[in-house]
Amino acid sequence: MKRKLLALMFGAVGYSAAASAAIPSMSQSCSGRLPEIQHPDRGSGVLFDETCRTAYVLPPETGDVSLGSVARNANLQFCPAVLQAGQTATSLANSASHIASMIEEMISDYEPMREQIRAAADELNEAEVESQEISARLMLAQERFTNLRLEYSQAKSDLEMCELLSPGECSELEAAELEKKLAIVAQKQVVDNLRIEQIESDSRVSRARYQKTRLESEYTDGLAPLTSLYGQLETINGSITNLYLRWAPVEGATAQLVYRVKWADLINKYNAANPELRNRGVRFAPVTVTSGQFFATTKIASLEEIQASIPAVLSAVVPGASPYGPNHLDNGDVTIDASVTDIDQRDPSLNNTMLGFASGSLGSISGQVRLSLAGACPYFPEGLTSPDKDTINKEELSAHIAVNAVLGYDVKVHRKYRASFNMANLTSRIESMSQKKRWFFSSKNVHKLVVENNHSSWFNITFDIDSSDFTFTADEQSEITKEVKADLVKRALDNIAVISGKSPDLPELGKTGFNNQDKLRCNKWYCFGFNYVLGIANGFFGTKKSVSEFKQANRAWVRDSVSQMKVIKRQHILSFTKLDDEPVAEDDNTPVVVR
């Protein structure tokens, strides 16, 4: 079934790790000292420490989802009626669609009559055009006839005056008077003929109009029974649909989902895939997570389905975090603190690893999903009288909600360079890029800013290649350049978010154009998907004044010289949403007993 995301972030949990935890290094290259590392299937990437003795494994790309339990609600007693209403509405909609098809078929059967109607319309149009032409000619002929009578009257008056004053000398005037008289007779014949043509033309118009009206009436009368039935079905369907819309959104059941991370399994796979490294004394351990946020996205059916307007999930919540959903849209984004324990390097198992939720580790995160009757009734078709040992496939239920985690960790880098940047010019660049997408600034745009070479308007960097401790290759210089630019871009976006009073949008996973191997080589925040929404309502880019003030305050070039070992932040995205092509584990379809 087609799905679409409803952008409902239900919880964000923040935490911090102990500062004494071991930190991997990005500056140390172990490629010349150790055999090439082998990444297992779905490997997430590895970072070495400065001694090349510890390989820090990043969290897995994906986690597993299981269904803990499902609690019924008394409203399930309405399920038979709700399901029947939904089925009836669907059936009526199908019937209406069938009748619409029949009407289309009948229209095809009436095609000869439609051709006759078109021919009658053409005949009427021709008759009306001809009638208009005759009317115009008749009007001109009558005007000519009137003028000739005036001319004849004048010629006759001139002749009478001549005969009175100069008898015997009026032959020319007699000829002129006779000519005008003959012209009047001829023009009168023209007018009479045109009047006859006008009468015949008007009669043709009347016959054509009658024929067209008669054919159209027969055509409409032939389709009337089906169109009337179609209207009646639409009315009945509207009543049934209203009944369904009234009860389907009511709460039906609450399900508990458990999300687990098999990080220890991944570390064991790295150990198994790299015996030569283990023989060299290299130890694989999980990287220390120092910060993180968890997000969830509910899913609804495609808008092509009749019940699409009814959410299957009323709300979703991680205990201790803010609930989100159709019933909780006004609470805003809330981040709460949770404790973090250091990694036990001797036993890198999930039970001893970071994130202090209720279980004390990242290995187990639980959440609750409140289902409406629209979402719950398919599992309880008989309502509360459904068998006590009714089963639910966890794959079906977990498909209603997608959970992702954005995890942060520290790495050491050695930097020696001189950089300069202009925040006002960078802001203008971001502004121009976001305007094209209606203030939507995606990870694709960020990646473009970071990797593009045309950055002289807002960024410059030079490396001290004459320094004795300068060891950067051309590729490493390029990576550092991207890194520094990425930090500046993120700083600009964060500043814009603060000024506009908005926070970054929900991470948009898997849409950056990076495949898994790219991520293994990158492990940088701009290699993962996310979105910034700029200029919402009266946001930062919503008014010219806010743009001008920010640019004015940041128009100067800022220069920075760096020569140090620095700890910087990296981000990793962990998704609990199964991919369409992801293999299903043997126990993935284990049914869960409903109480």
Secondary structure as UniProt FT lines:
FT   STRAND          3..5
FT   STRAND          12..14
FT   TURN            19..20
FT   TURN            31..33
FT   TURN            41..42
FT   STRAND          46..48
FT   TURN            50..51
FT   STRAND          54..57
FT   STRAND          64..72
FT   HELIX           74..78
FT   HELIX           79..109
FT   HELIX           111..165
FT   TURN            167..168
FT   HELIX           171..247
FT   TURN            248..249
FT   STRAND          251..260
FT   HELIX           263..273
FT   HELIX           275..279
FT   TURN            280..281
FT   STRAND          283..286
FT   STRAND          289..301
FT   TURN            303..304
FT   TURN            306..309
FT   STRAND          313..317
FT   TURN            319..320
FT   TURN            326..327
FT   TURN            329..330
FT   STRAND          335..337
FT   TURN            345..346
FT   HELIX           350..352
FT   TURN            358..359
FT   TURN            362..363
FT   STRAND          364..372
FT   HELIX           373..376
FT   HELIX           377..379
FT   TURN            381..382
FT   HELIX           383..385
FT   TURN            388..389
FT   STRAND          391..392
FT   HELIX           394..398
FT   TURN            399..400
FT   STRAND          401..421
FT   HELIX           423..435
FT   TURN            436..438
FT   STRAND          440..442
FT   HELIX           443..451
FT   TURN            456..458
FT   STRAND          459..463
FT   TURN            465..466
FT   TURN            468..469
FT   HELIX           474..500
FT   TURN            509..510
FT   HELIX           516..522
FT   HELIX           525..527
FT   STRAND          531..533
FT   TURN            537..538
FT   HELIX           540..542
FT   HELIX           544..553
FT   STRAND          558..575
FT   TURN            580..581
FT   TURN            586..589
FT   STRAND          592..593
//
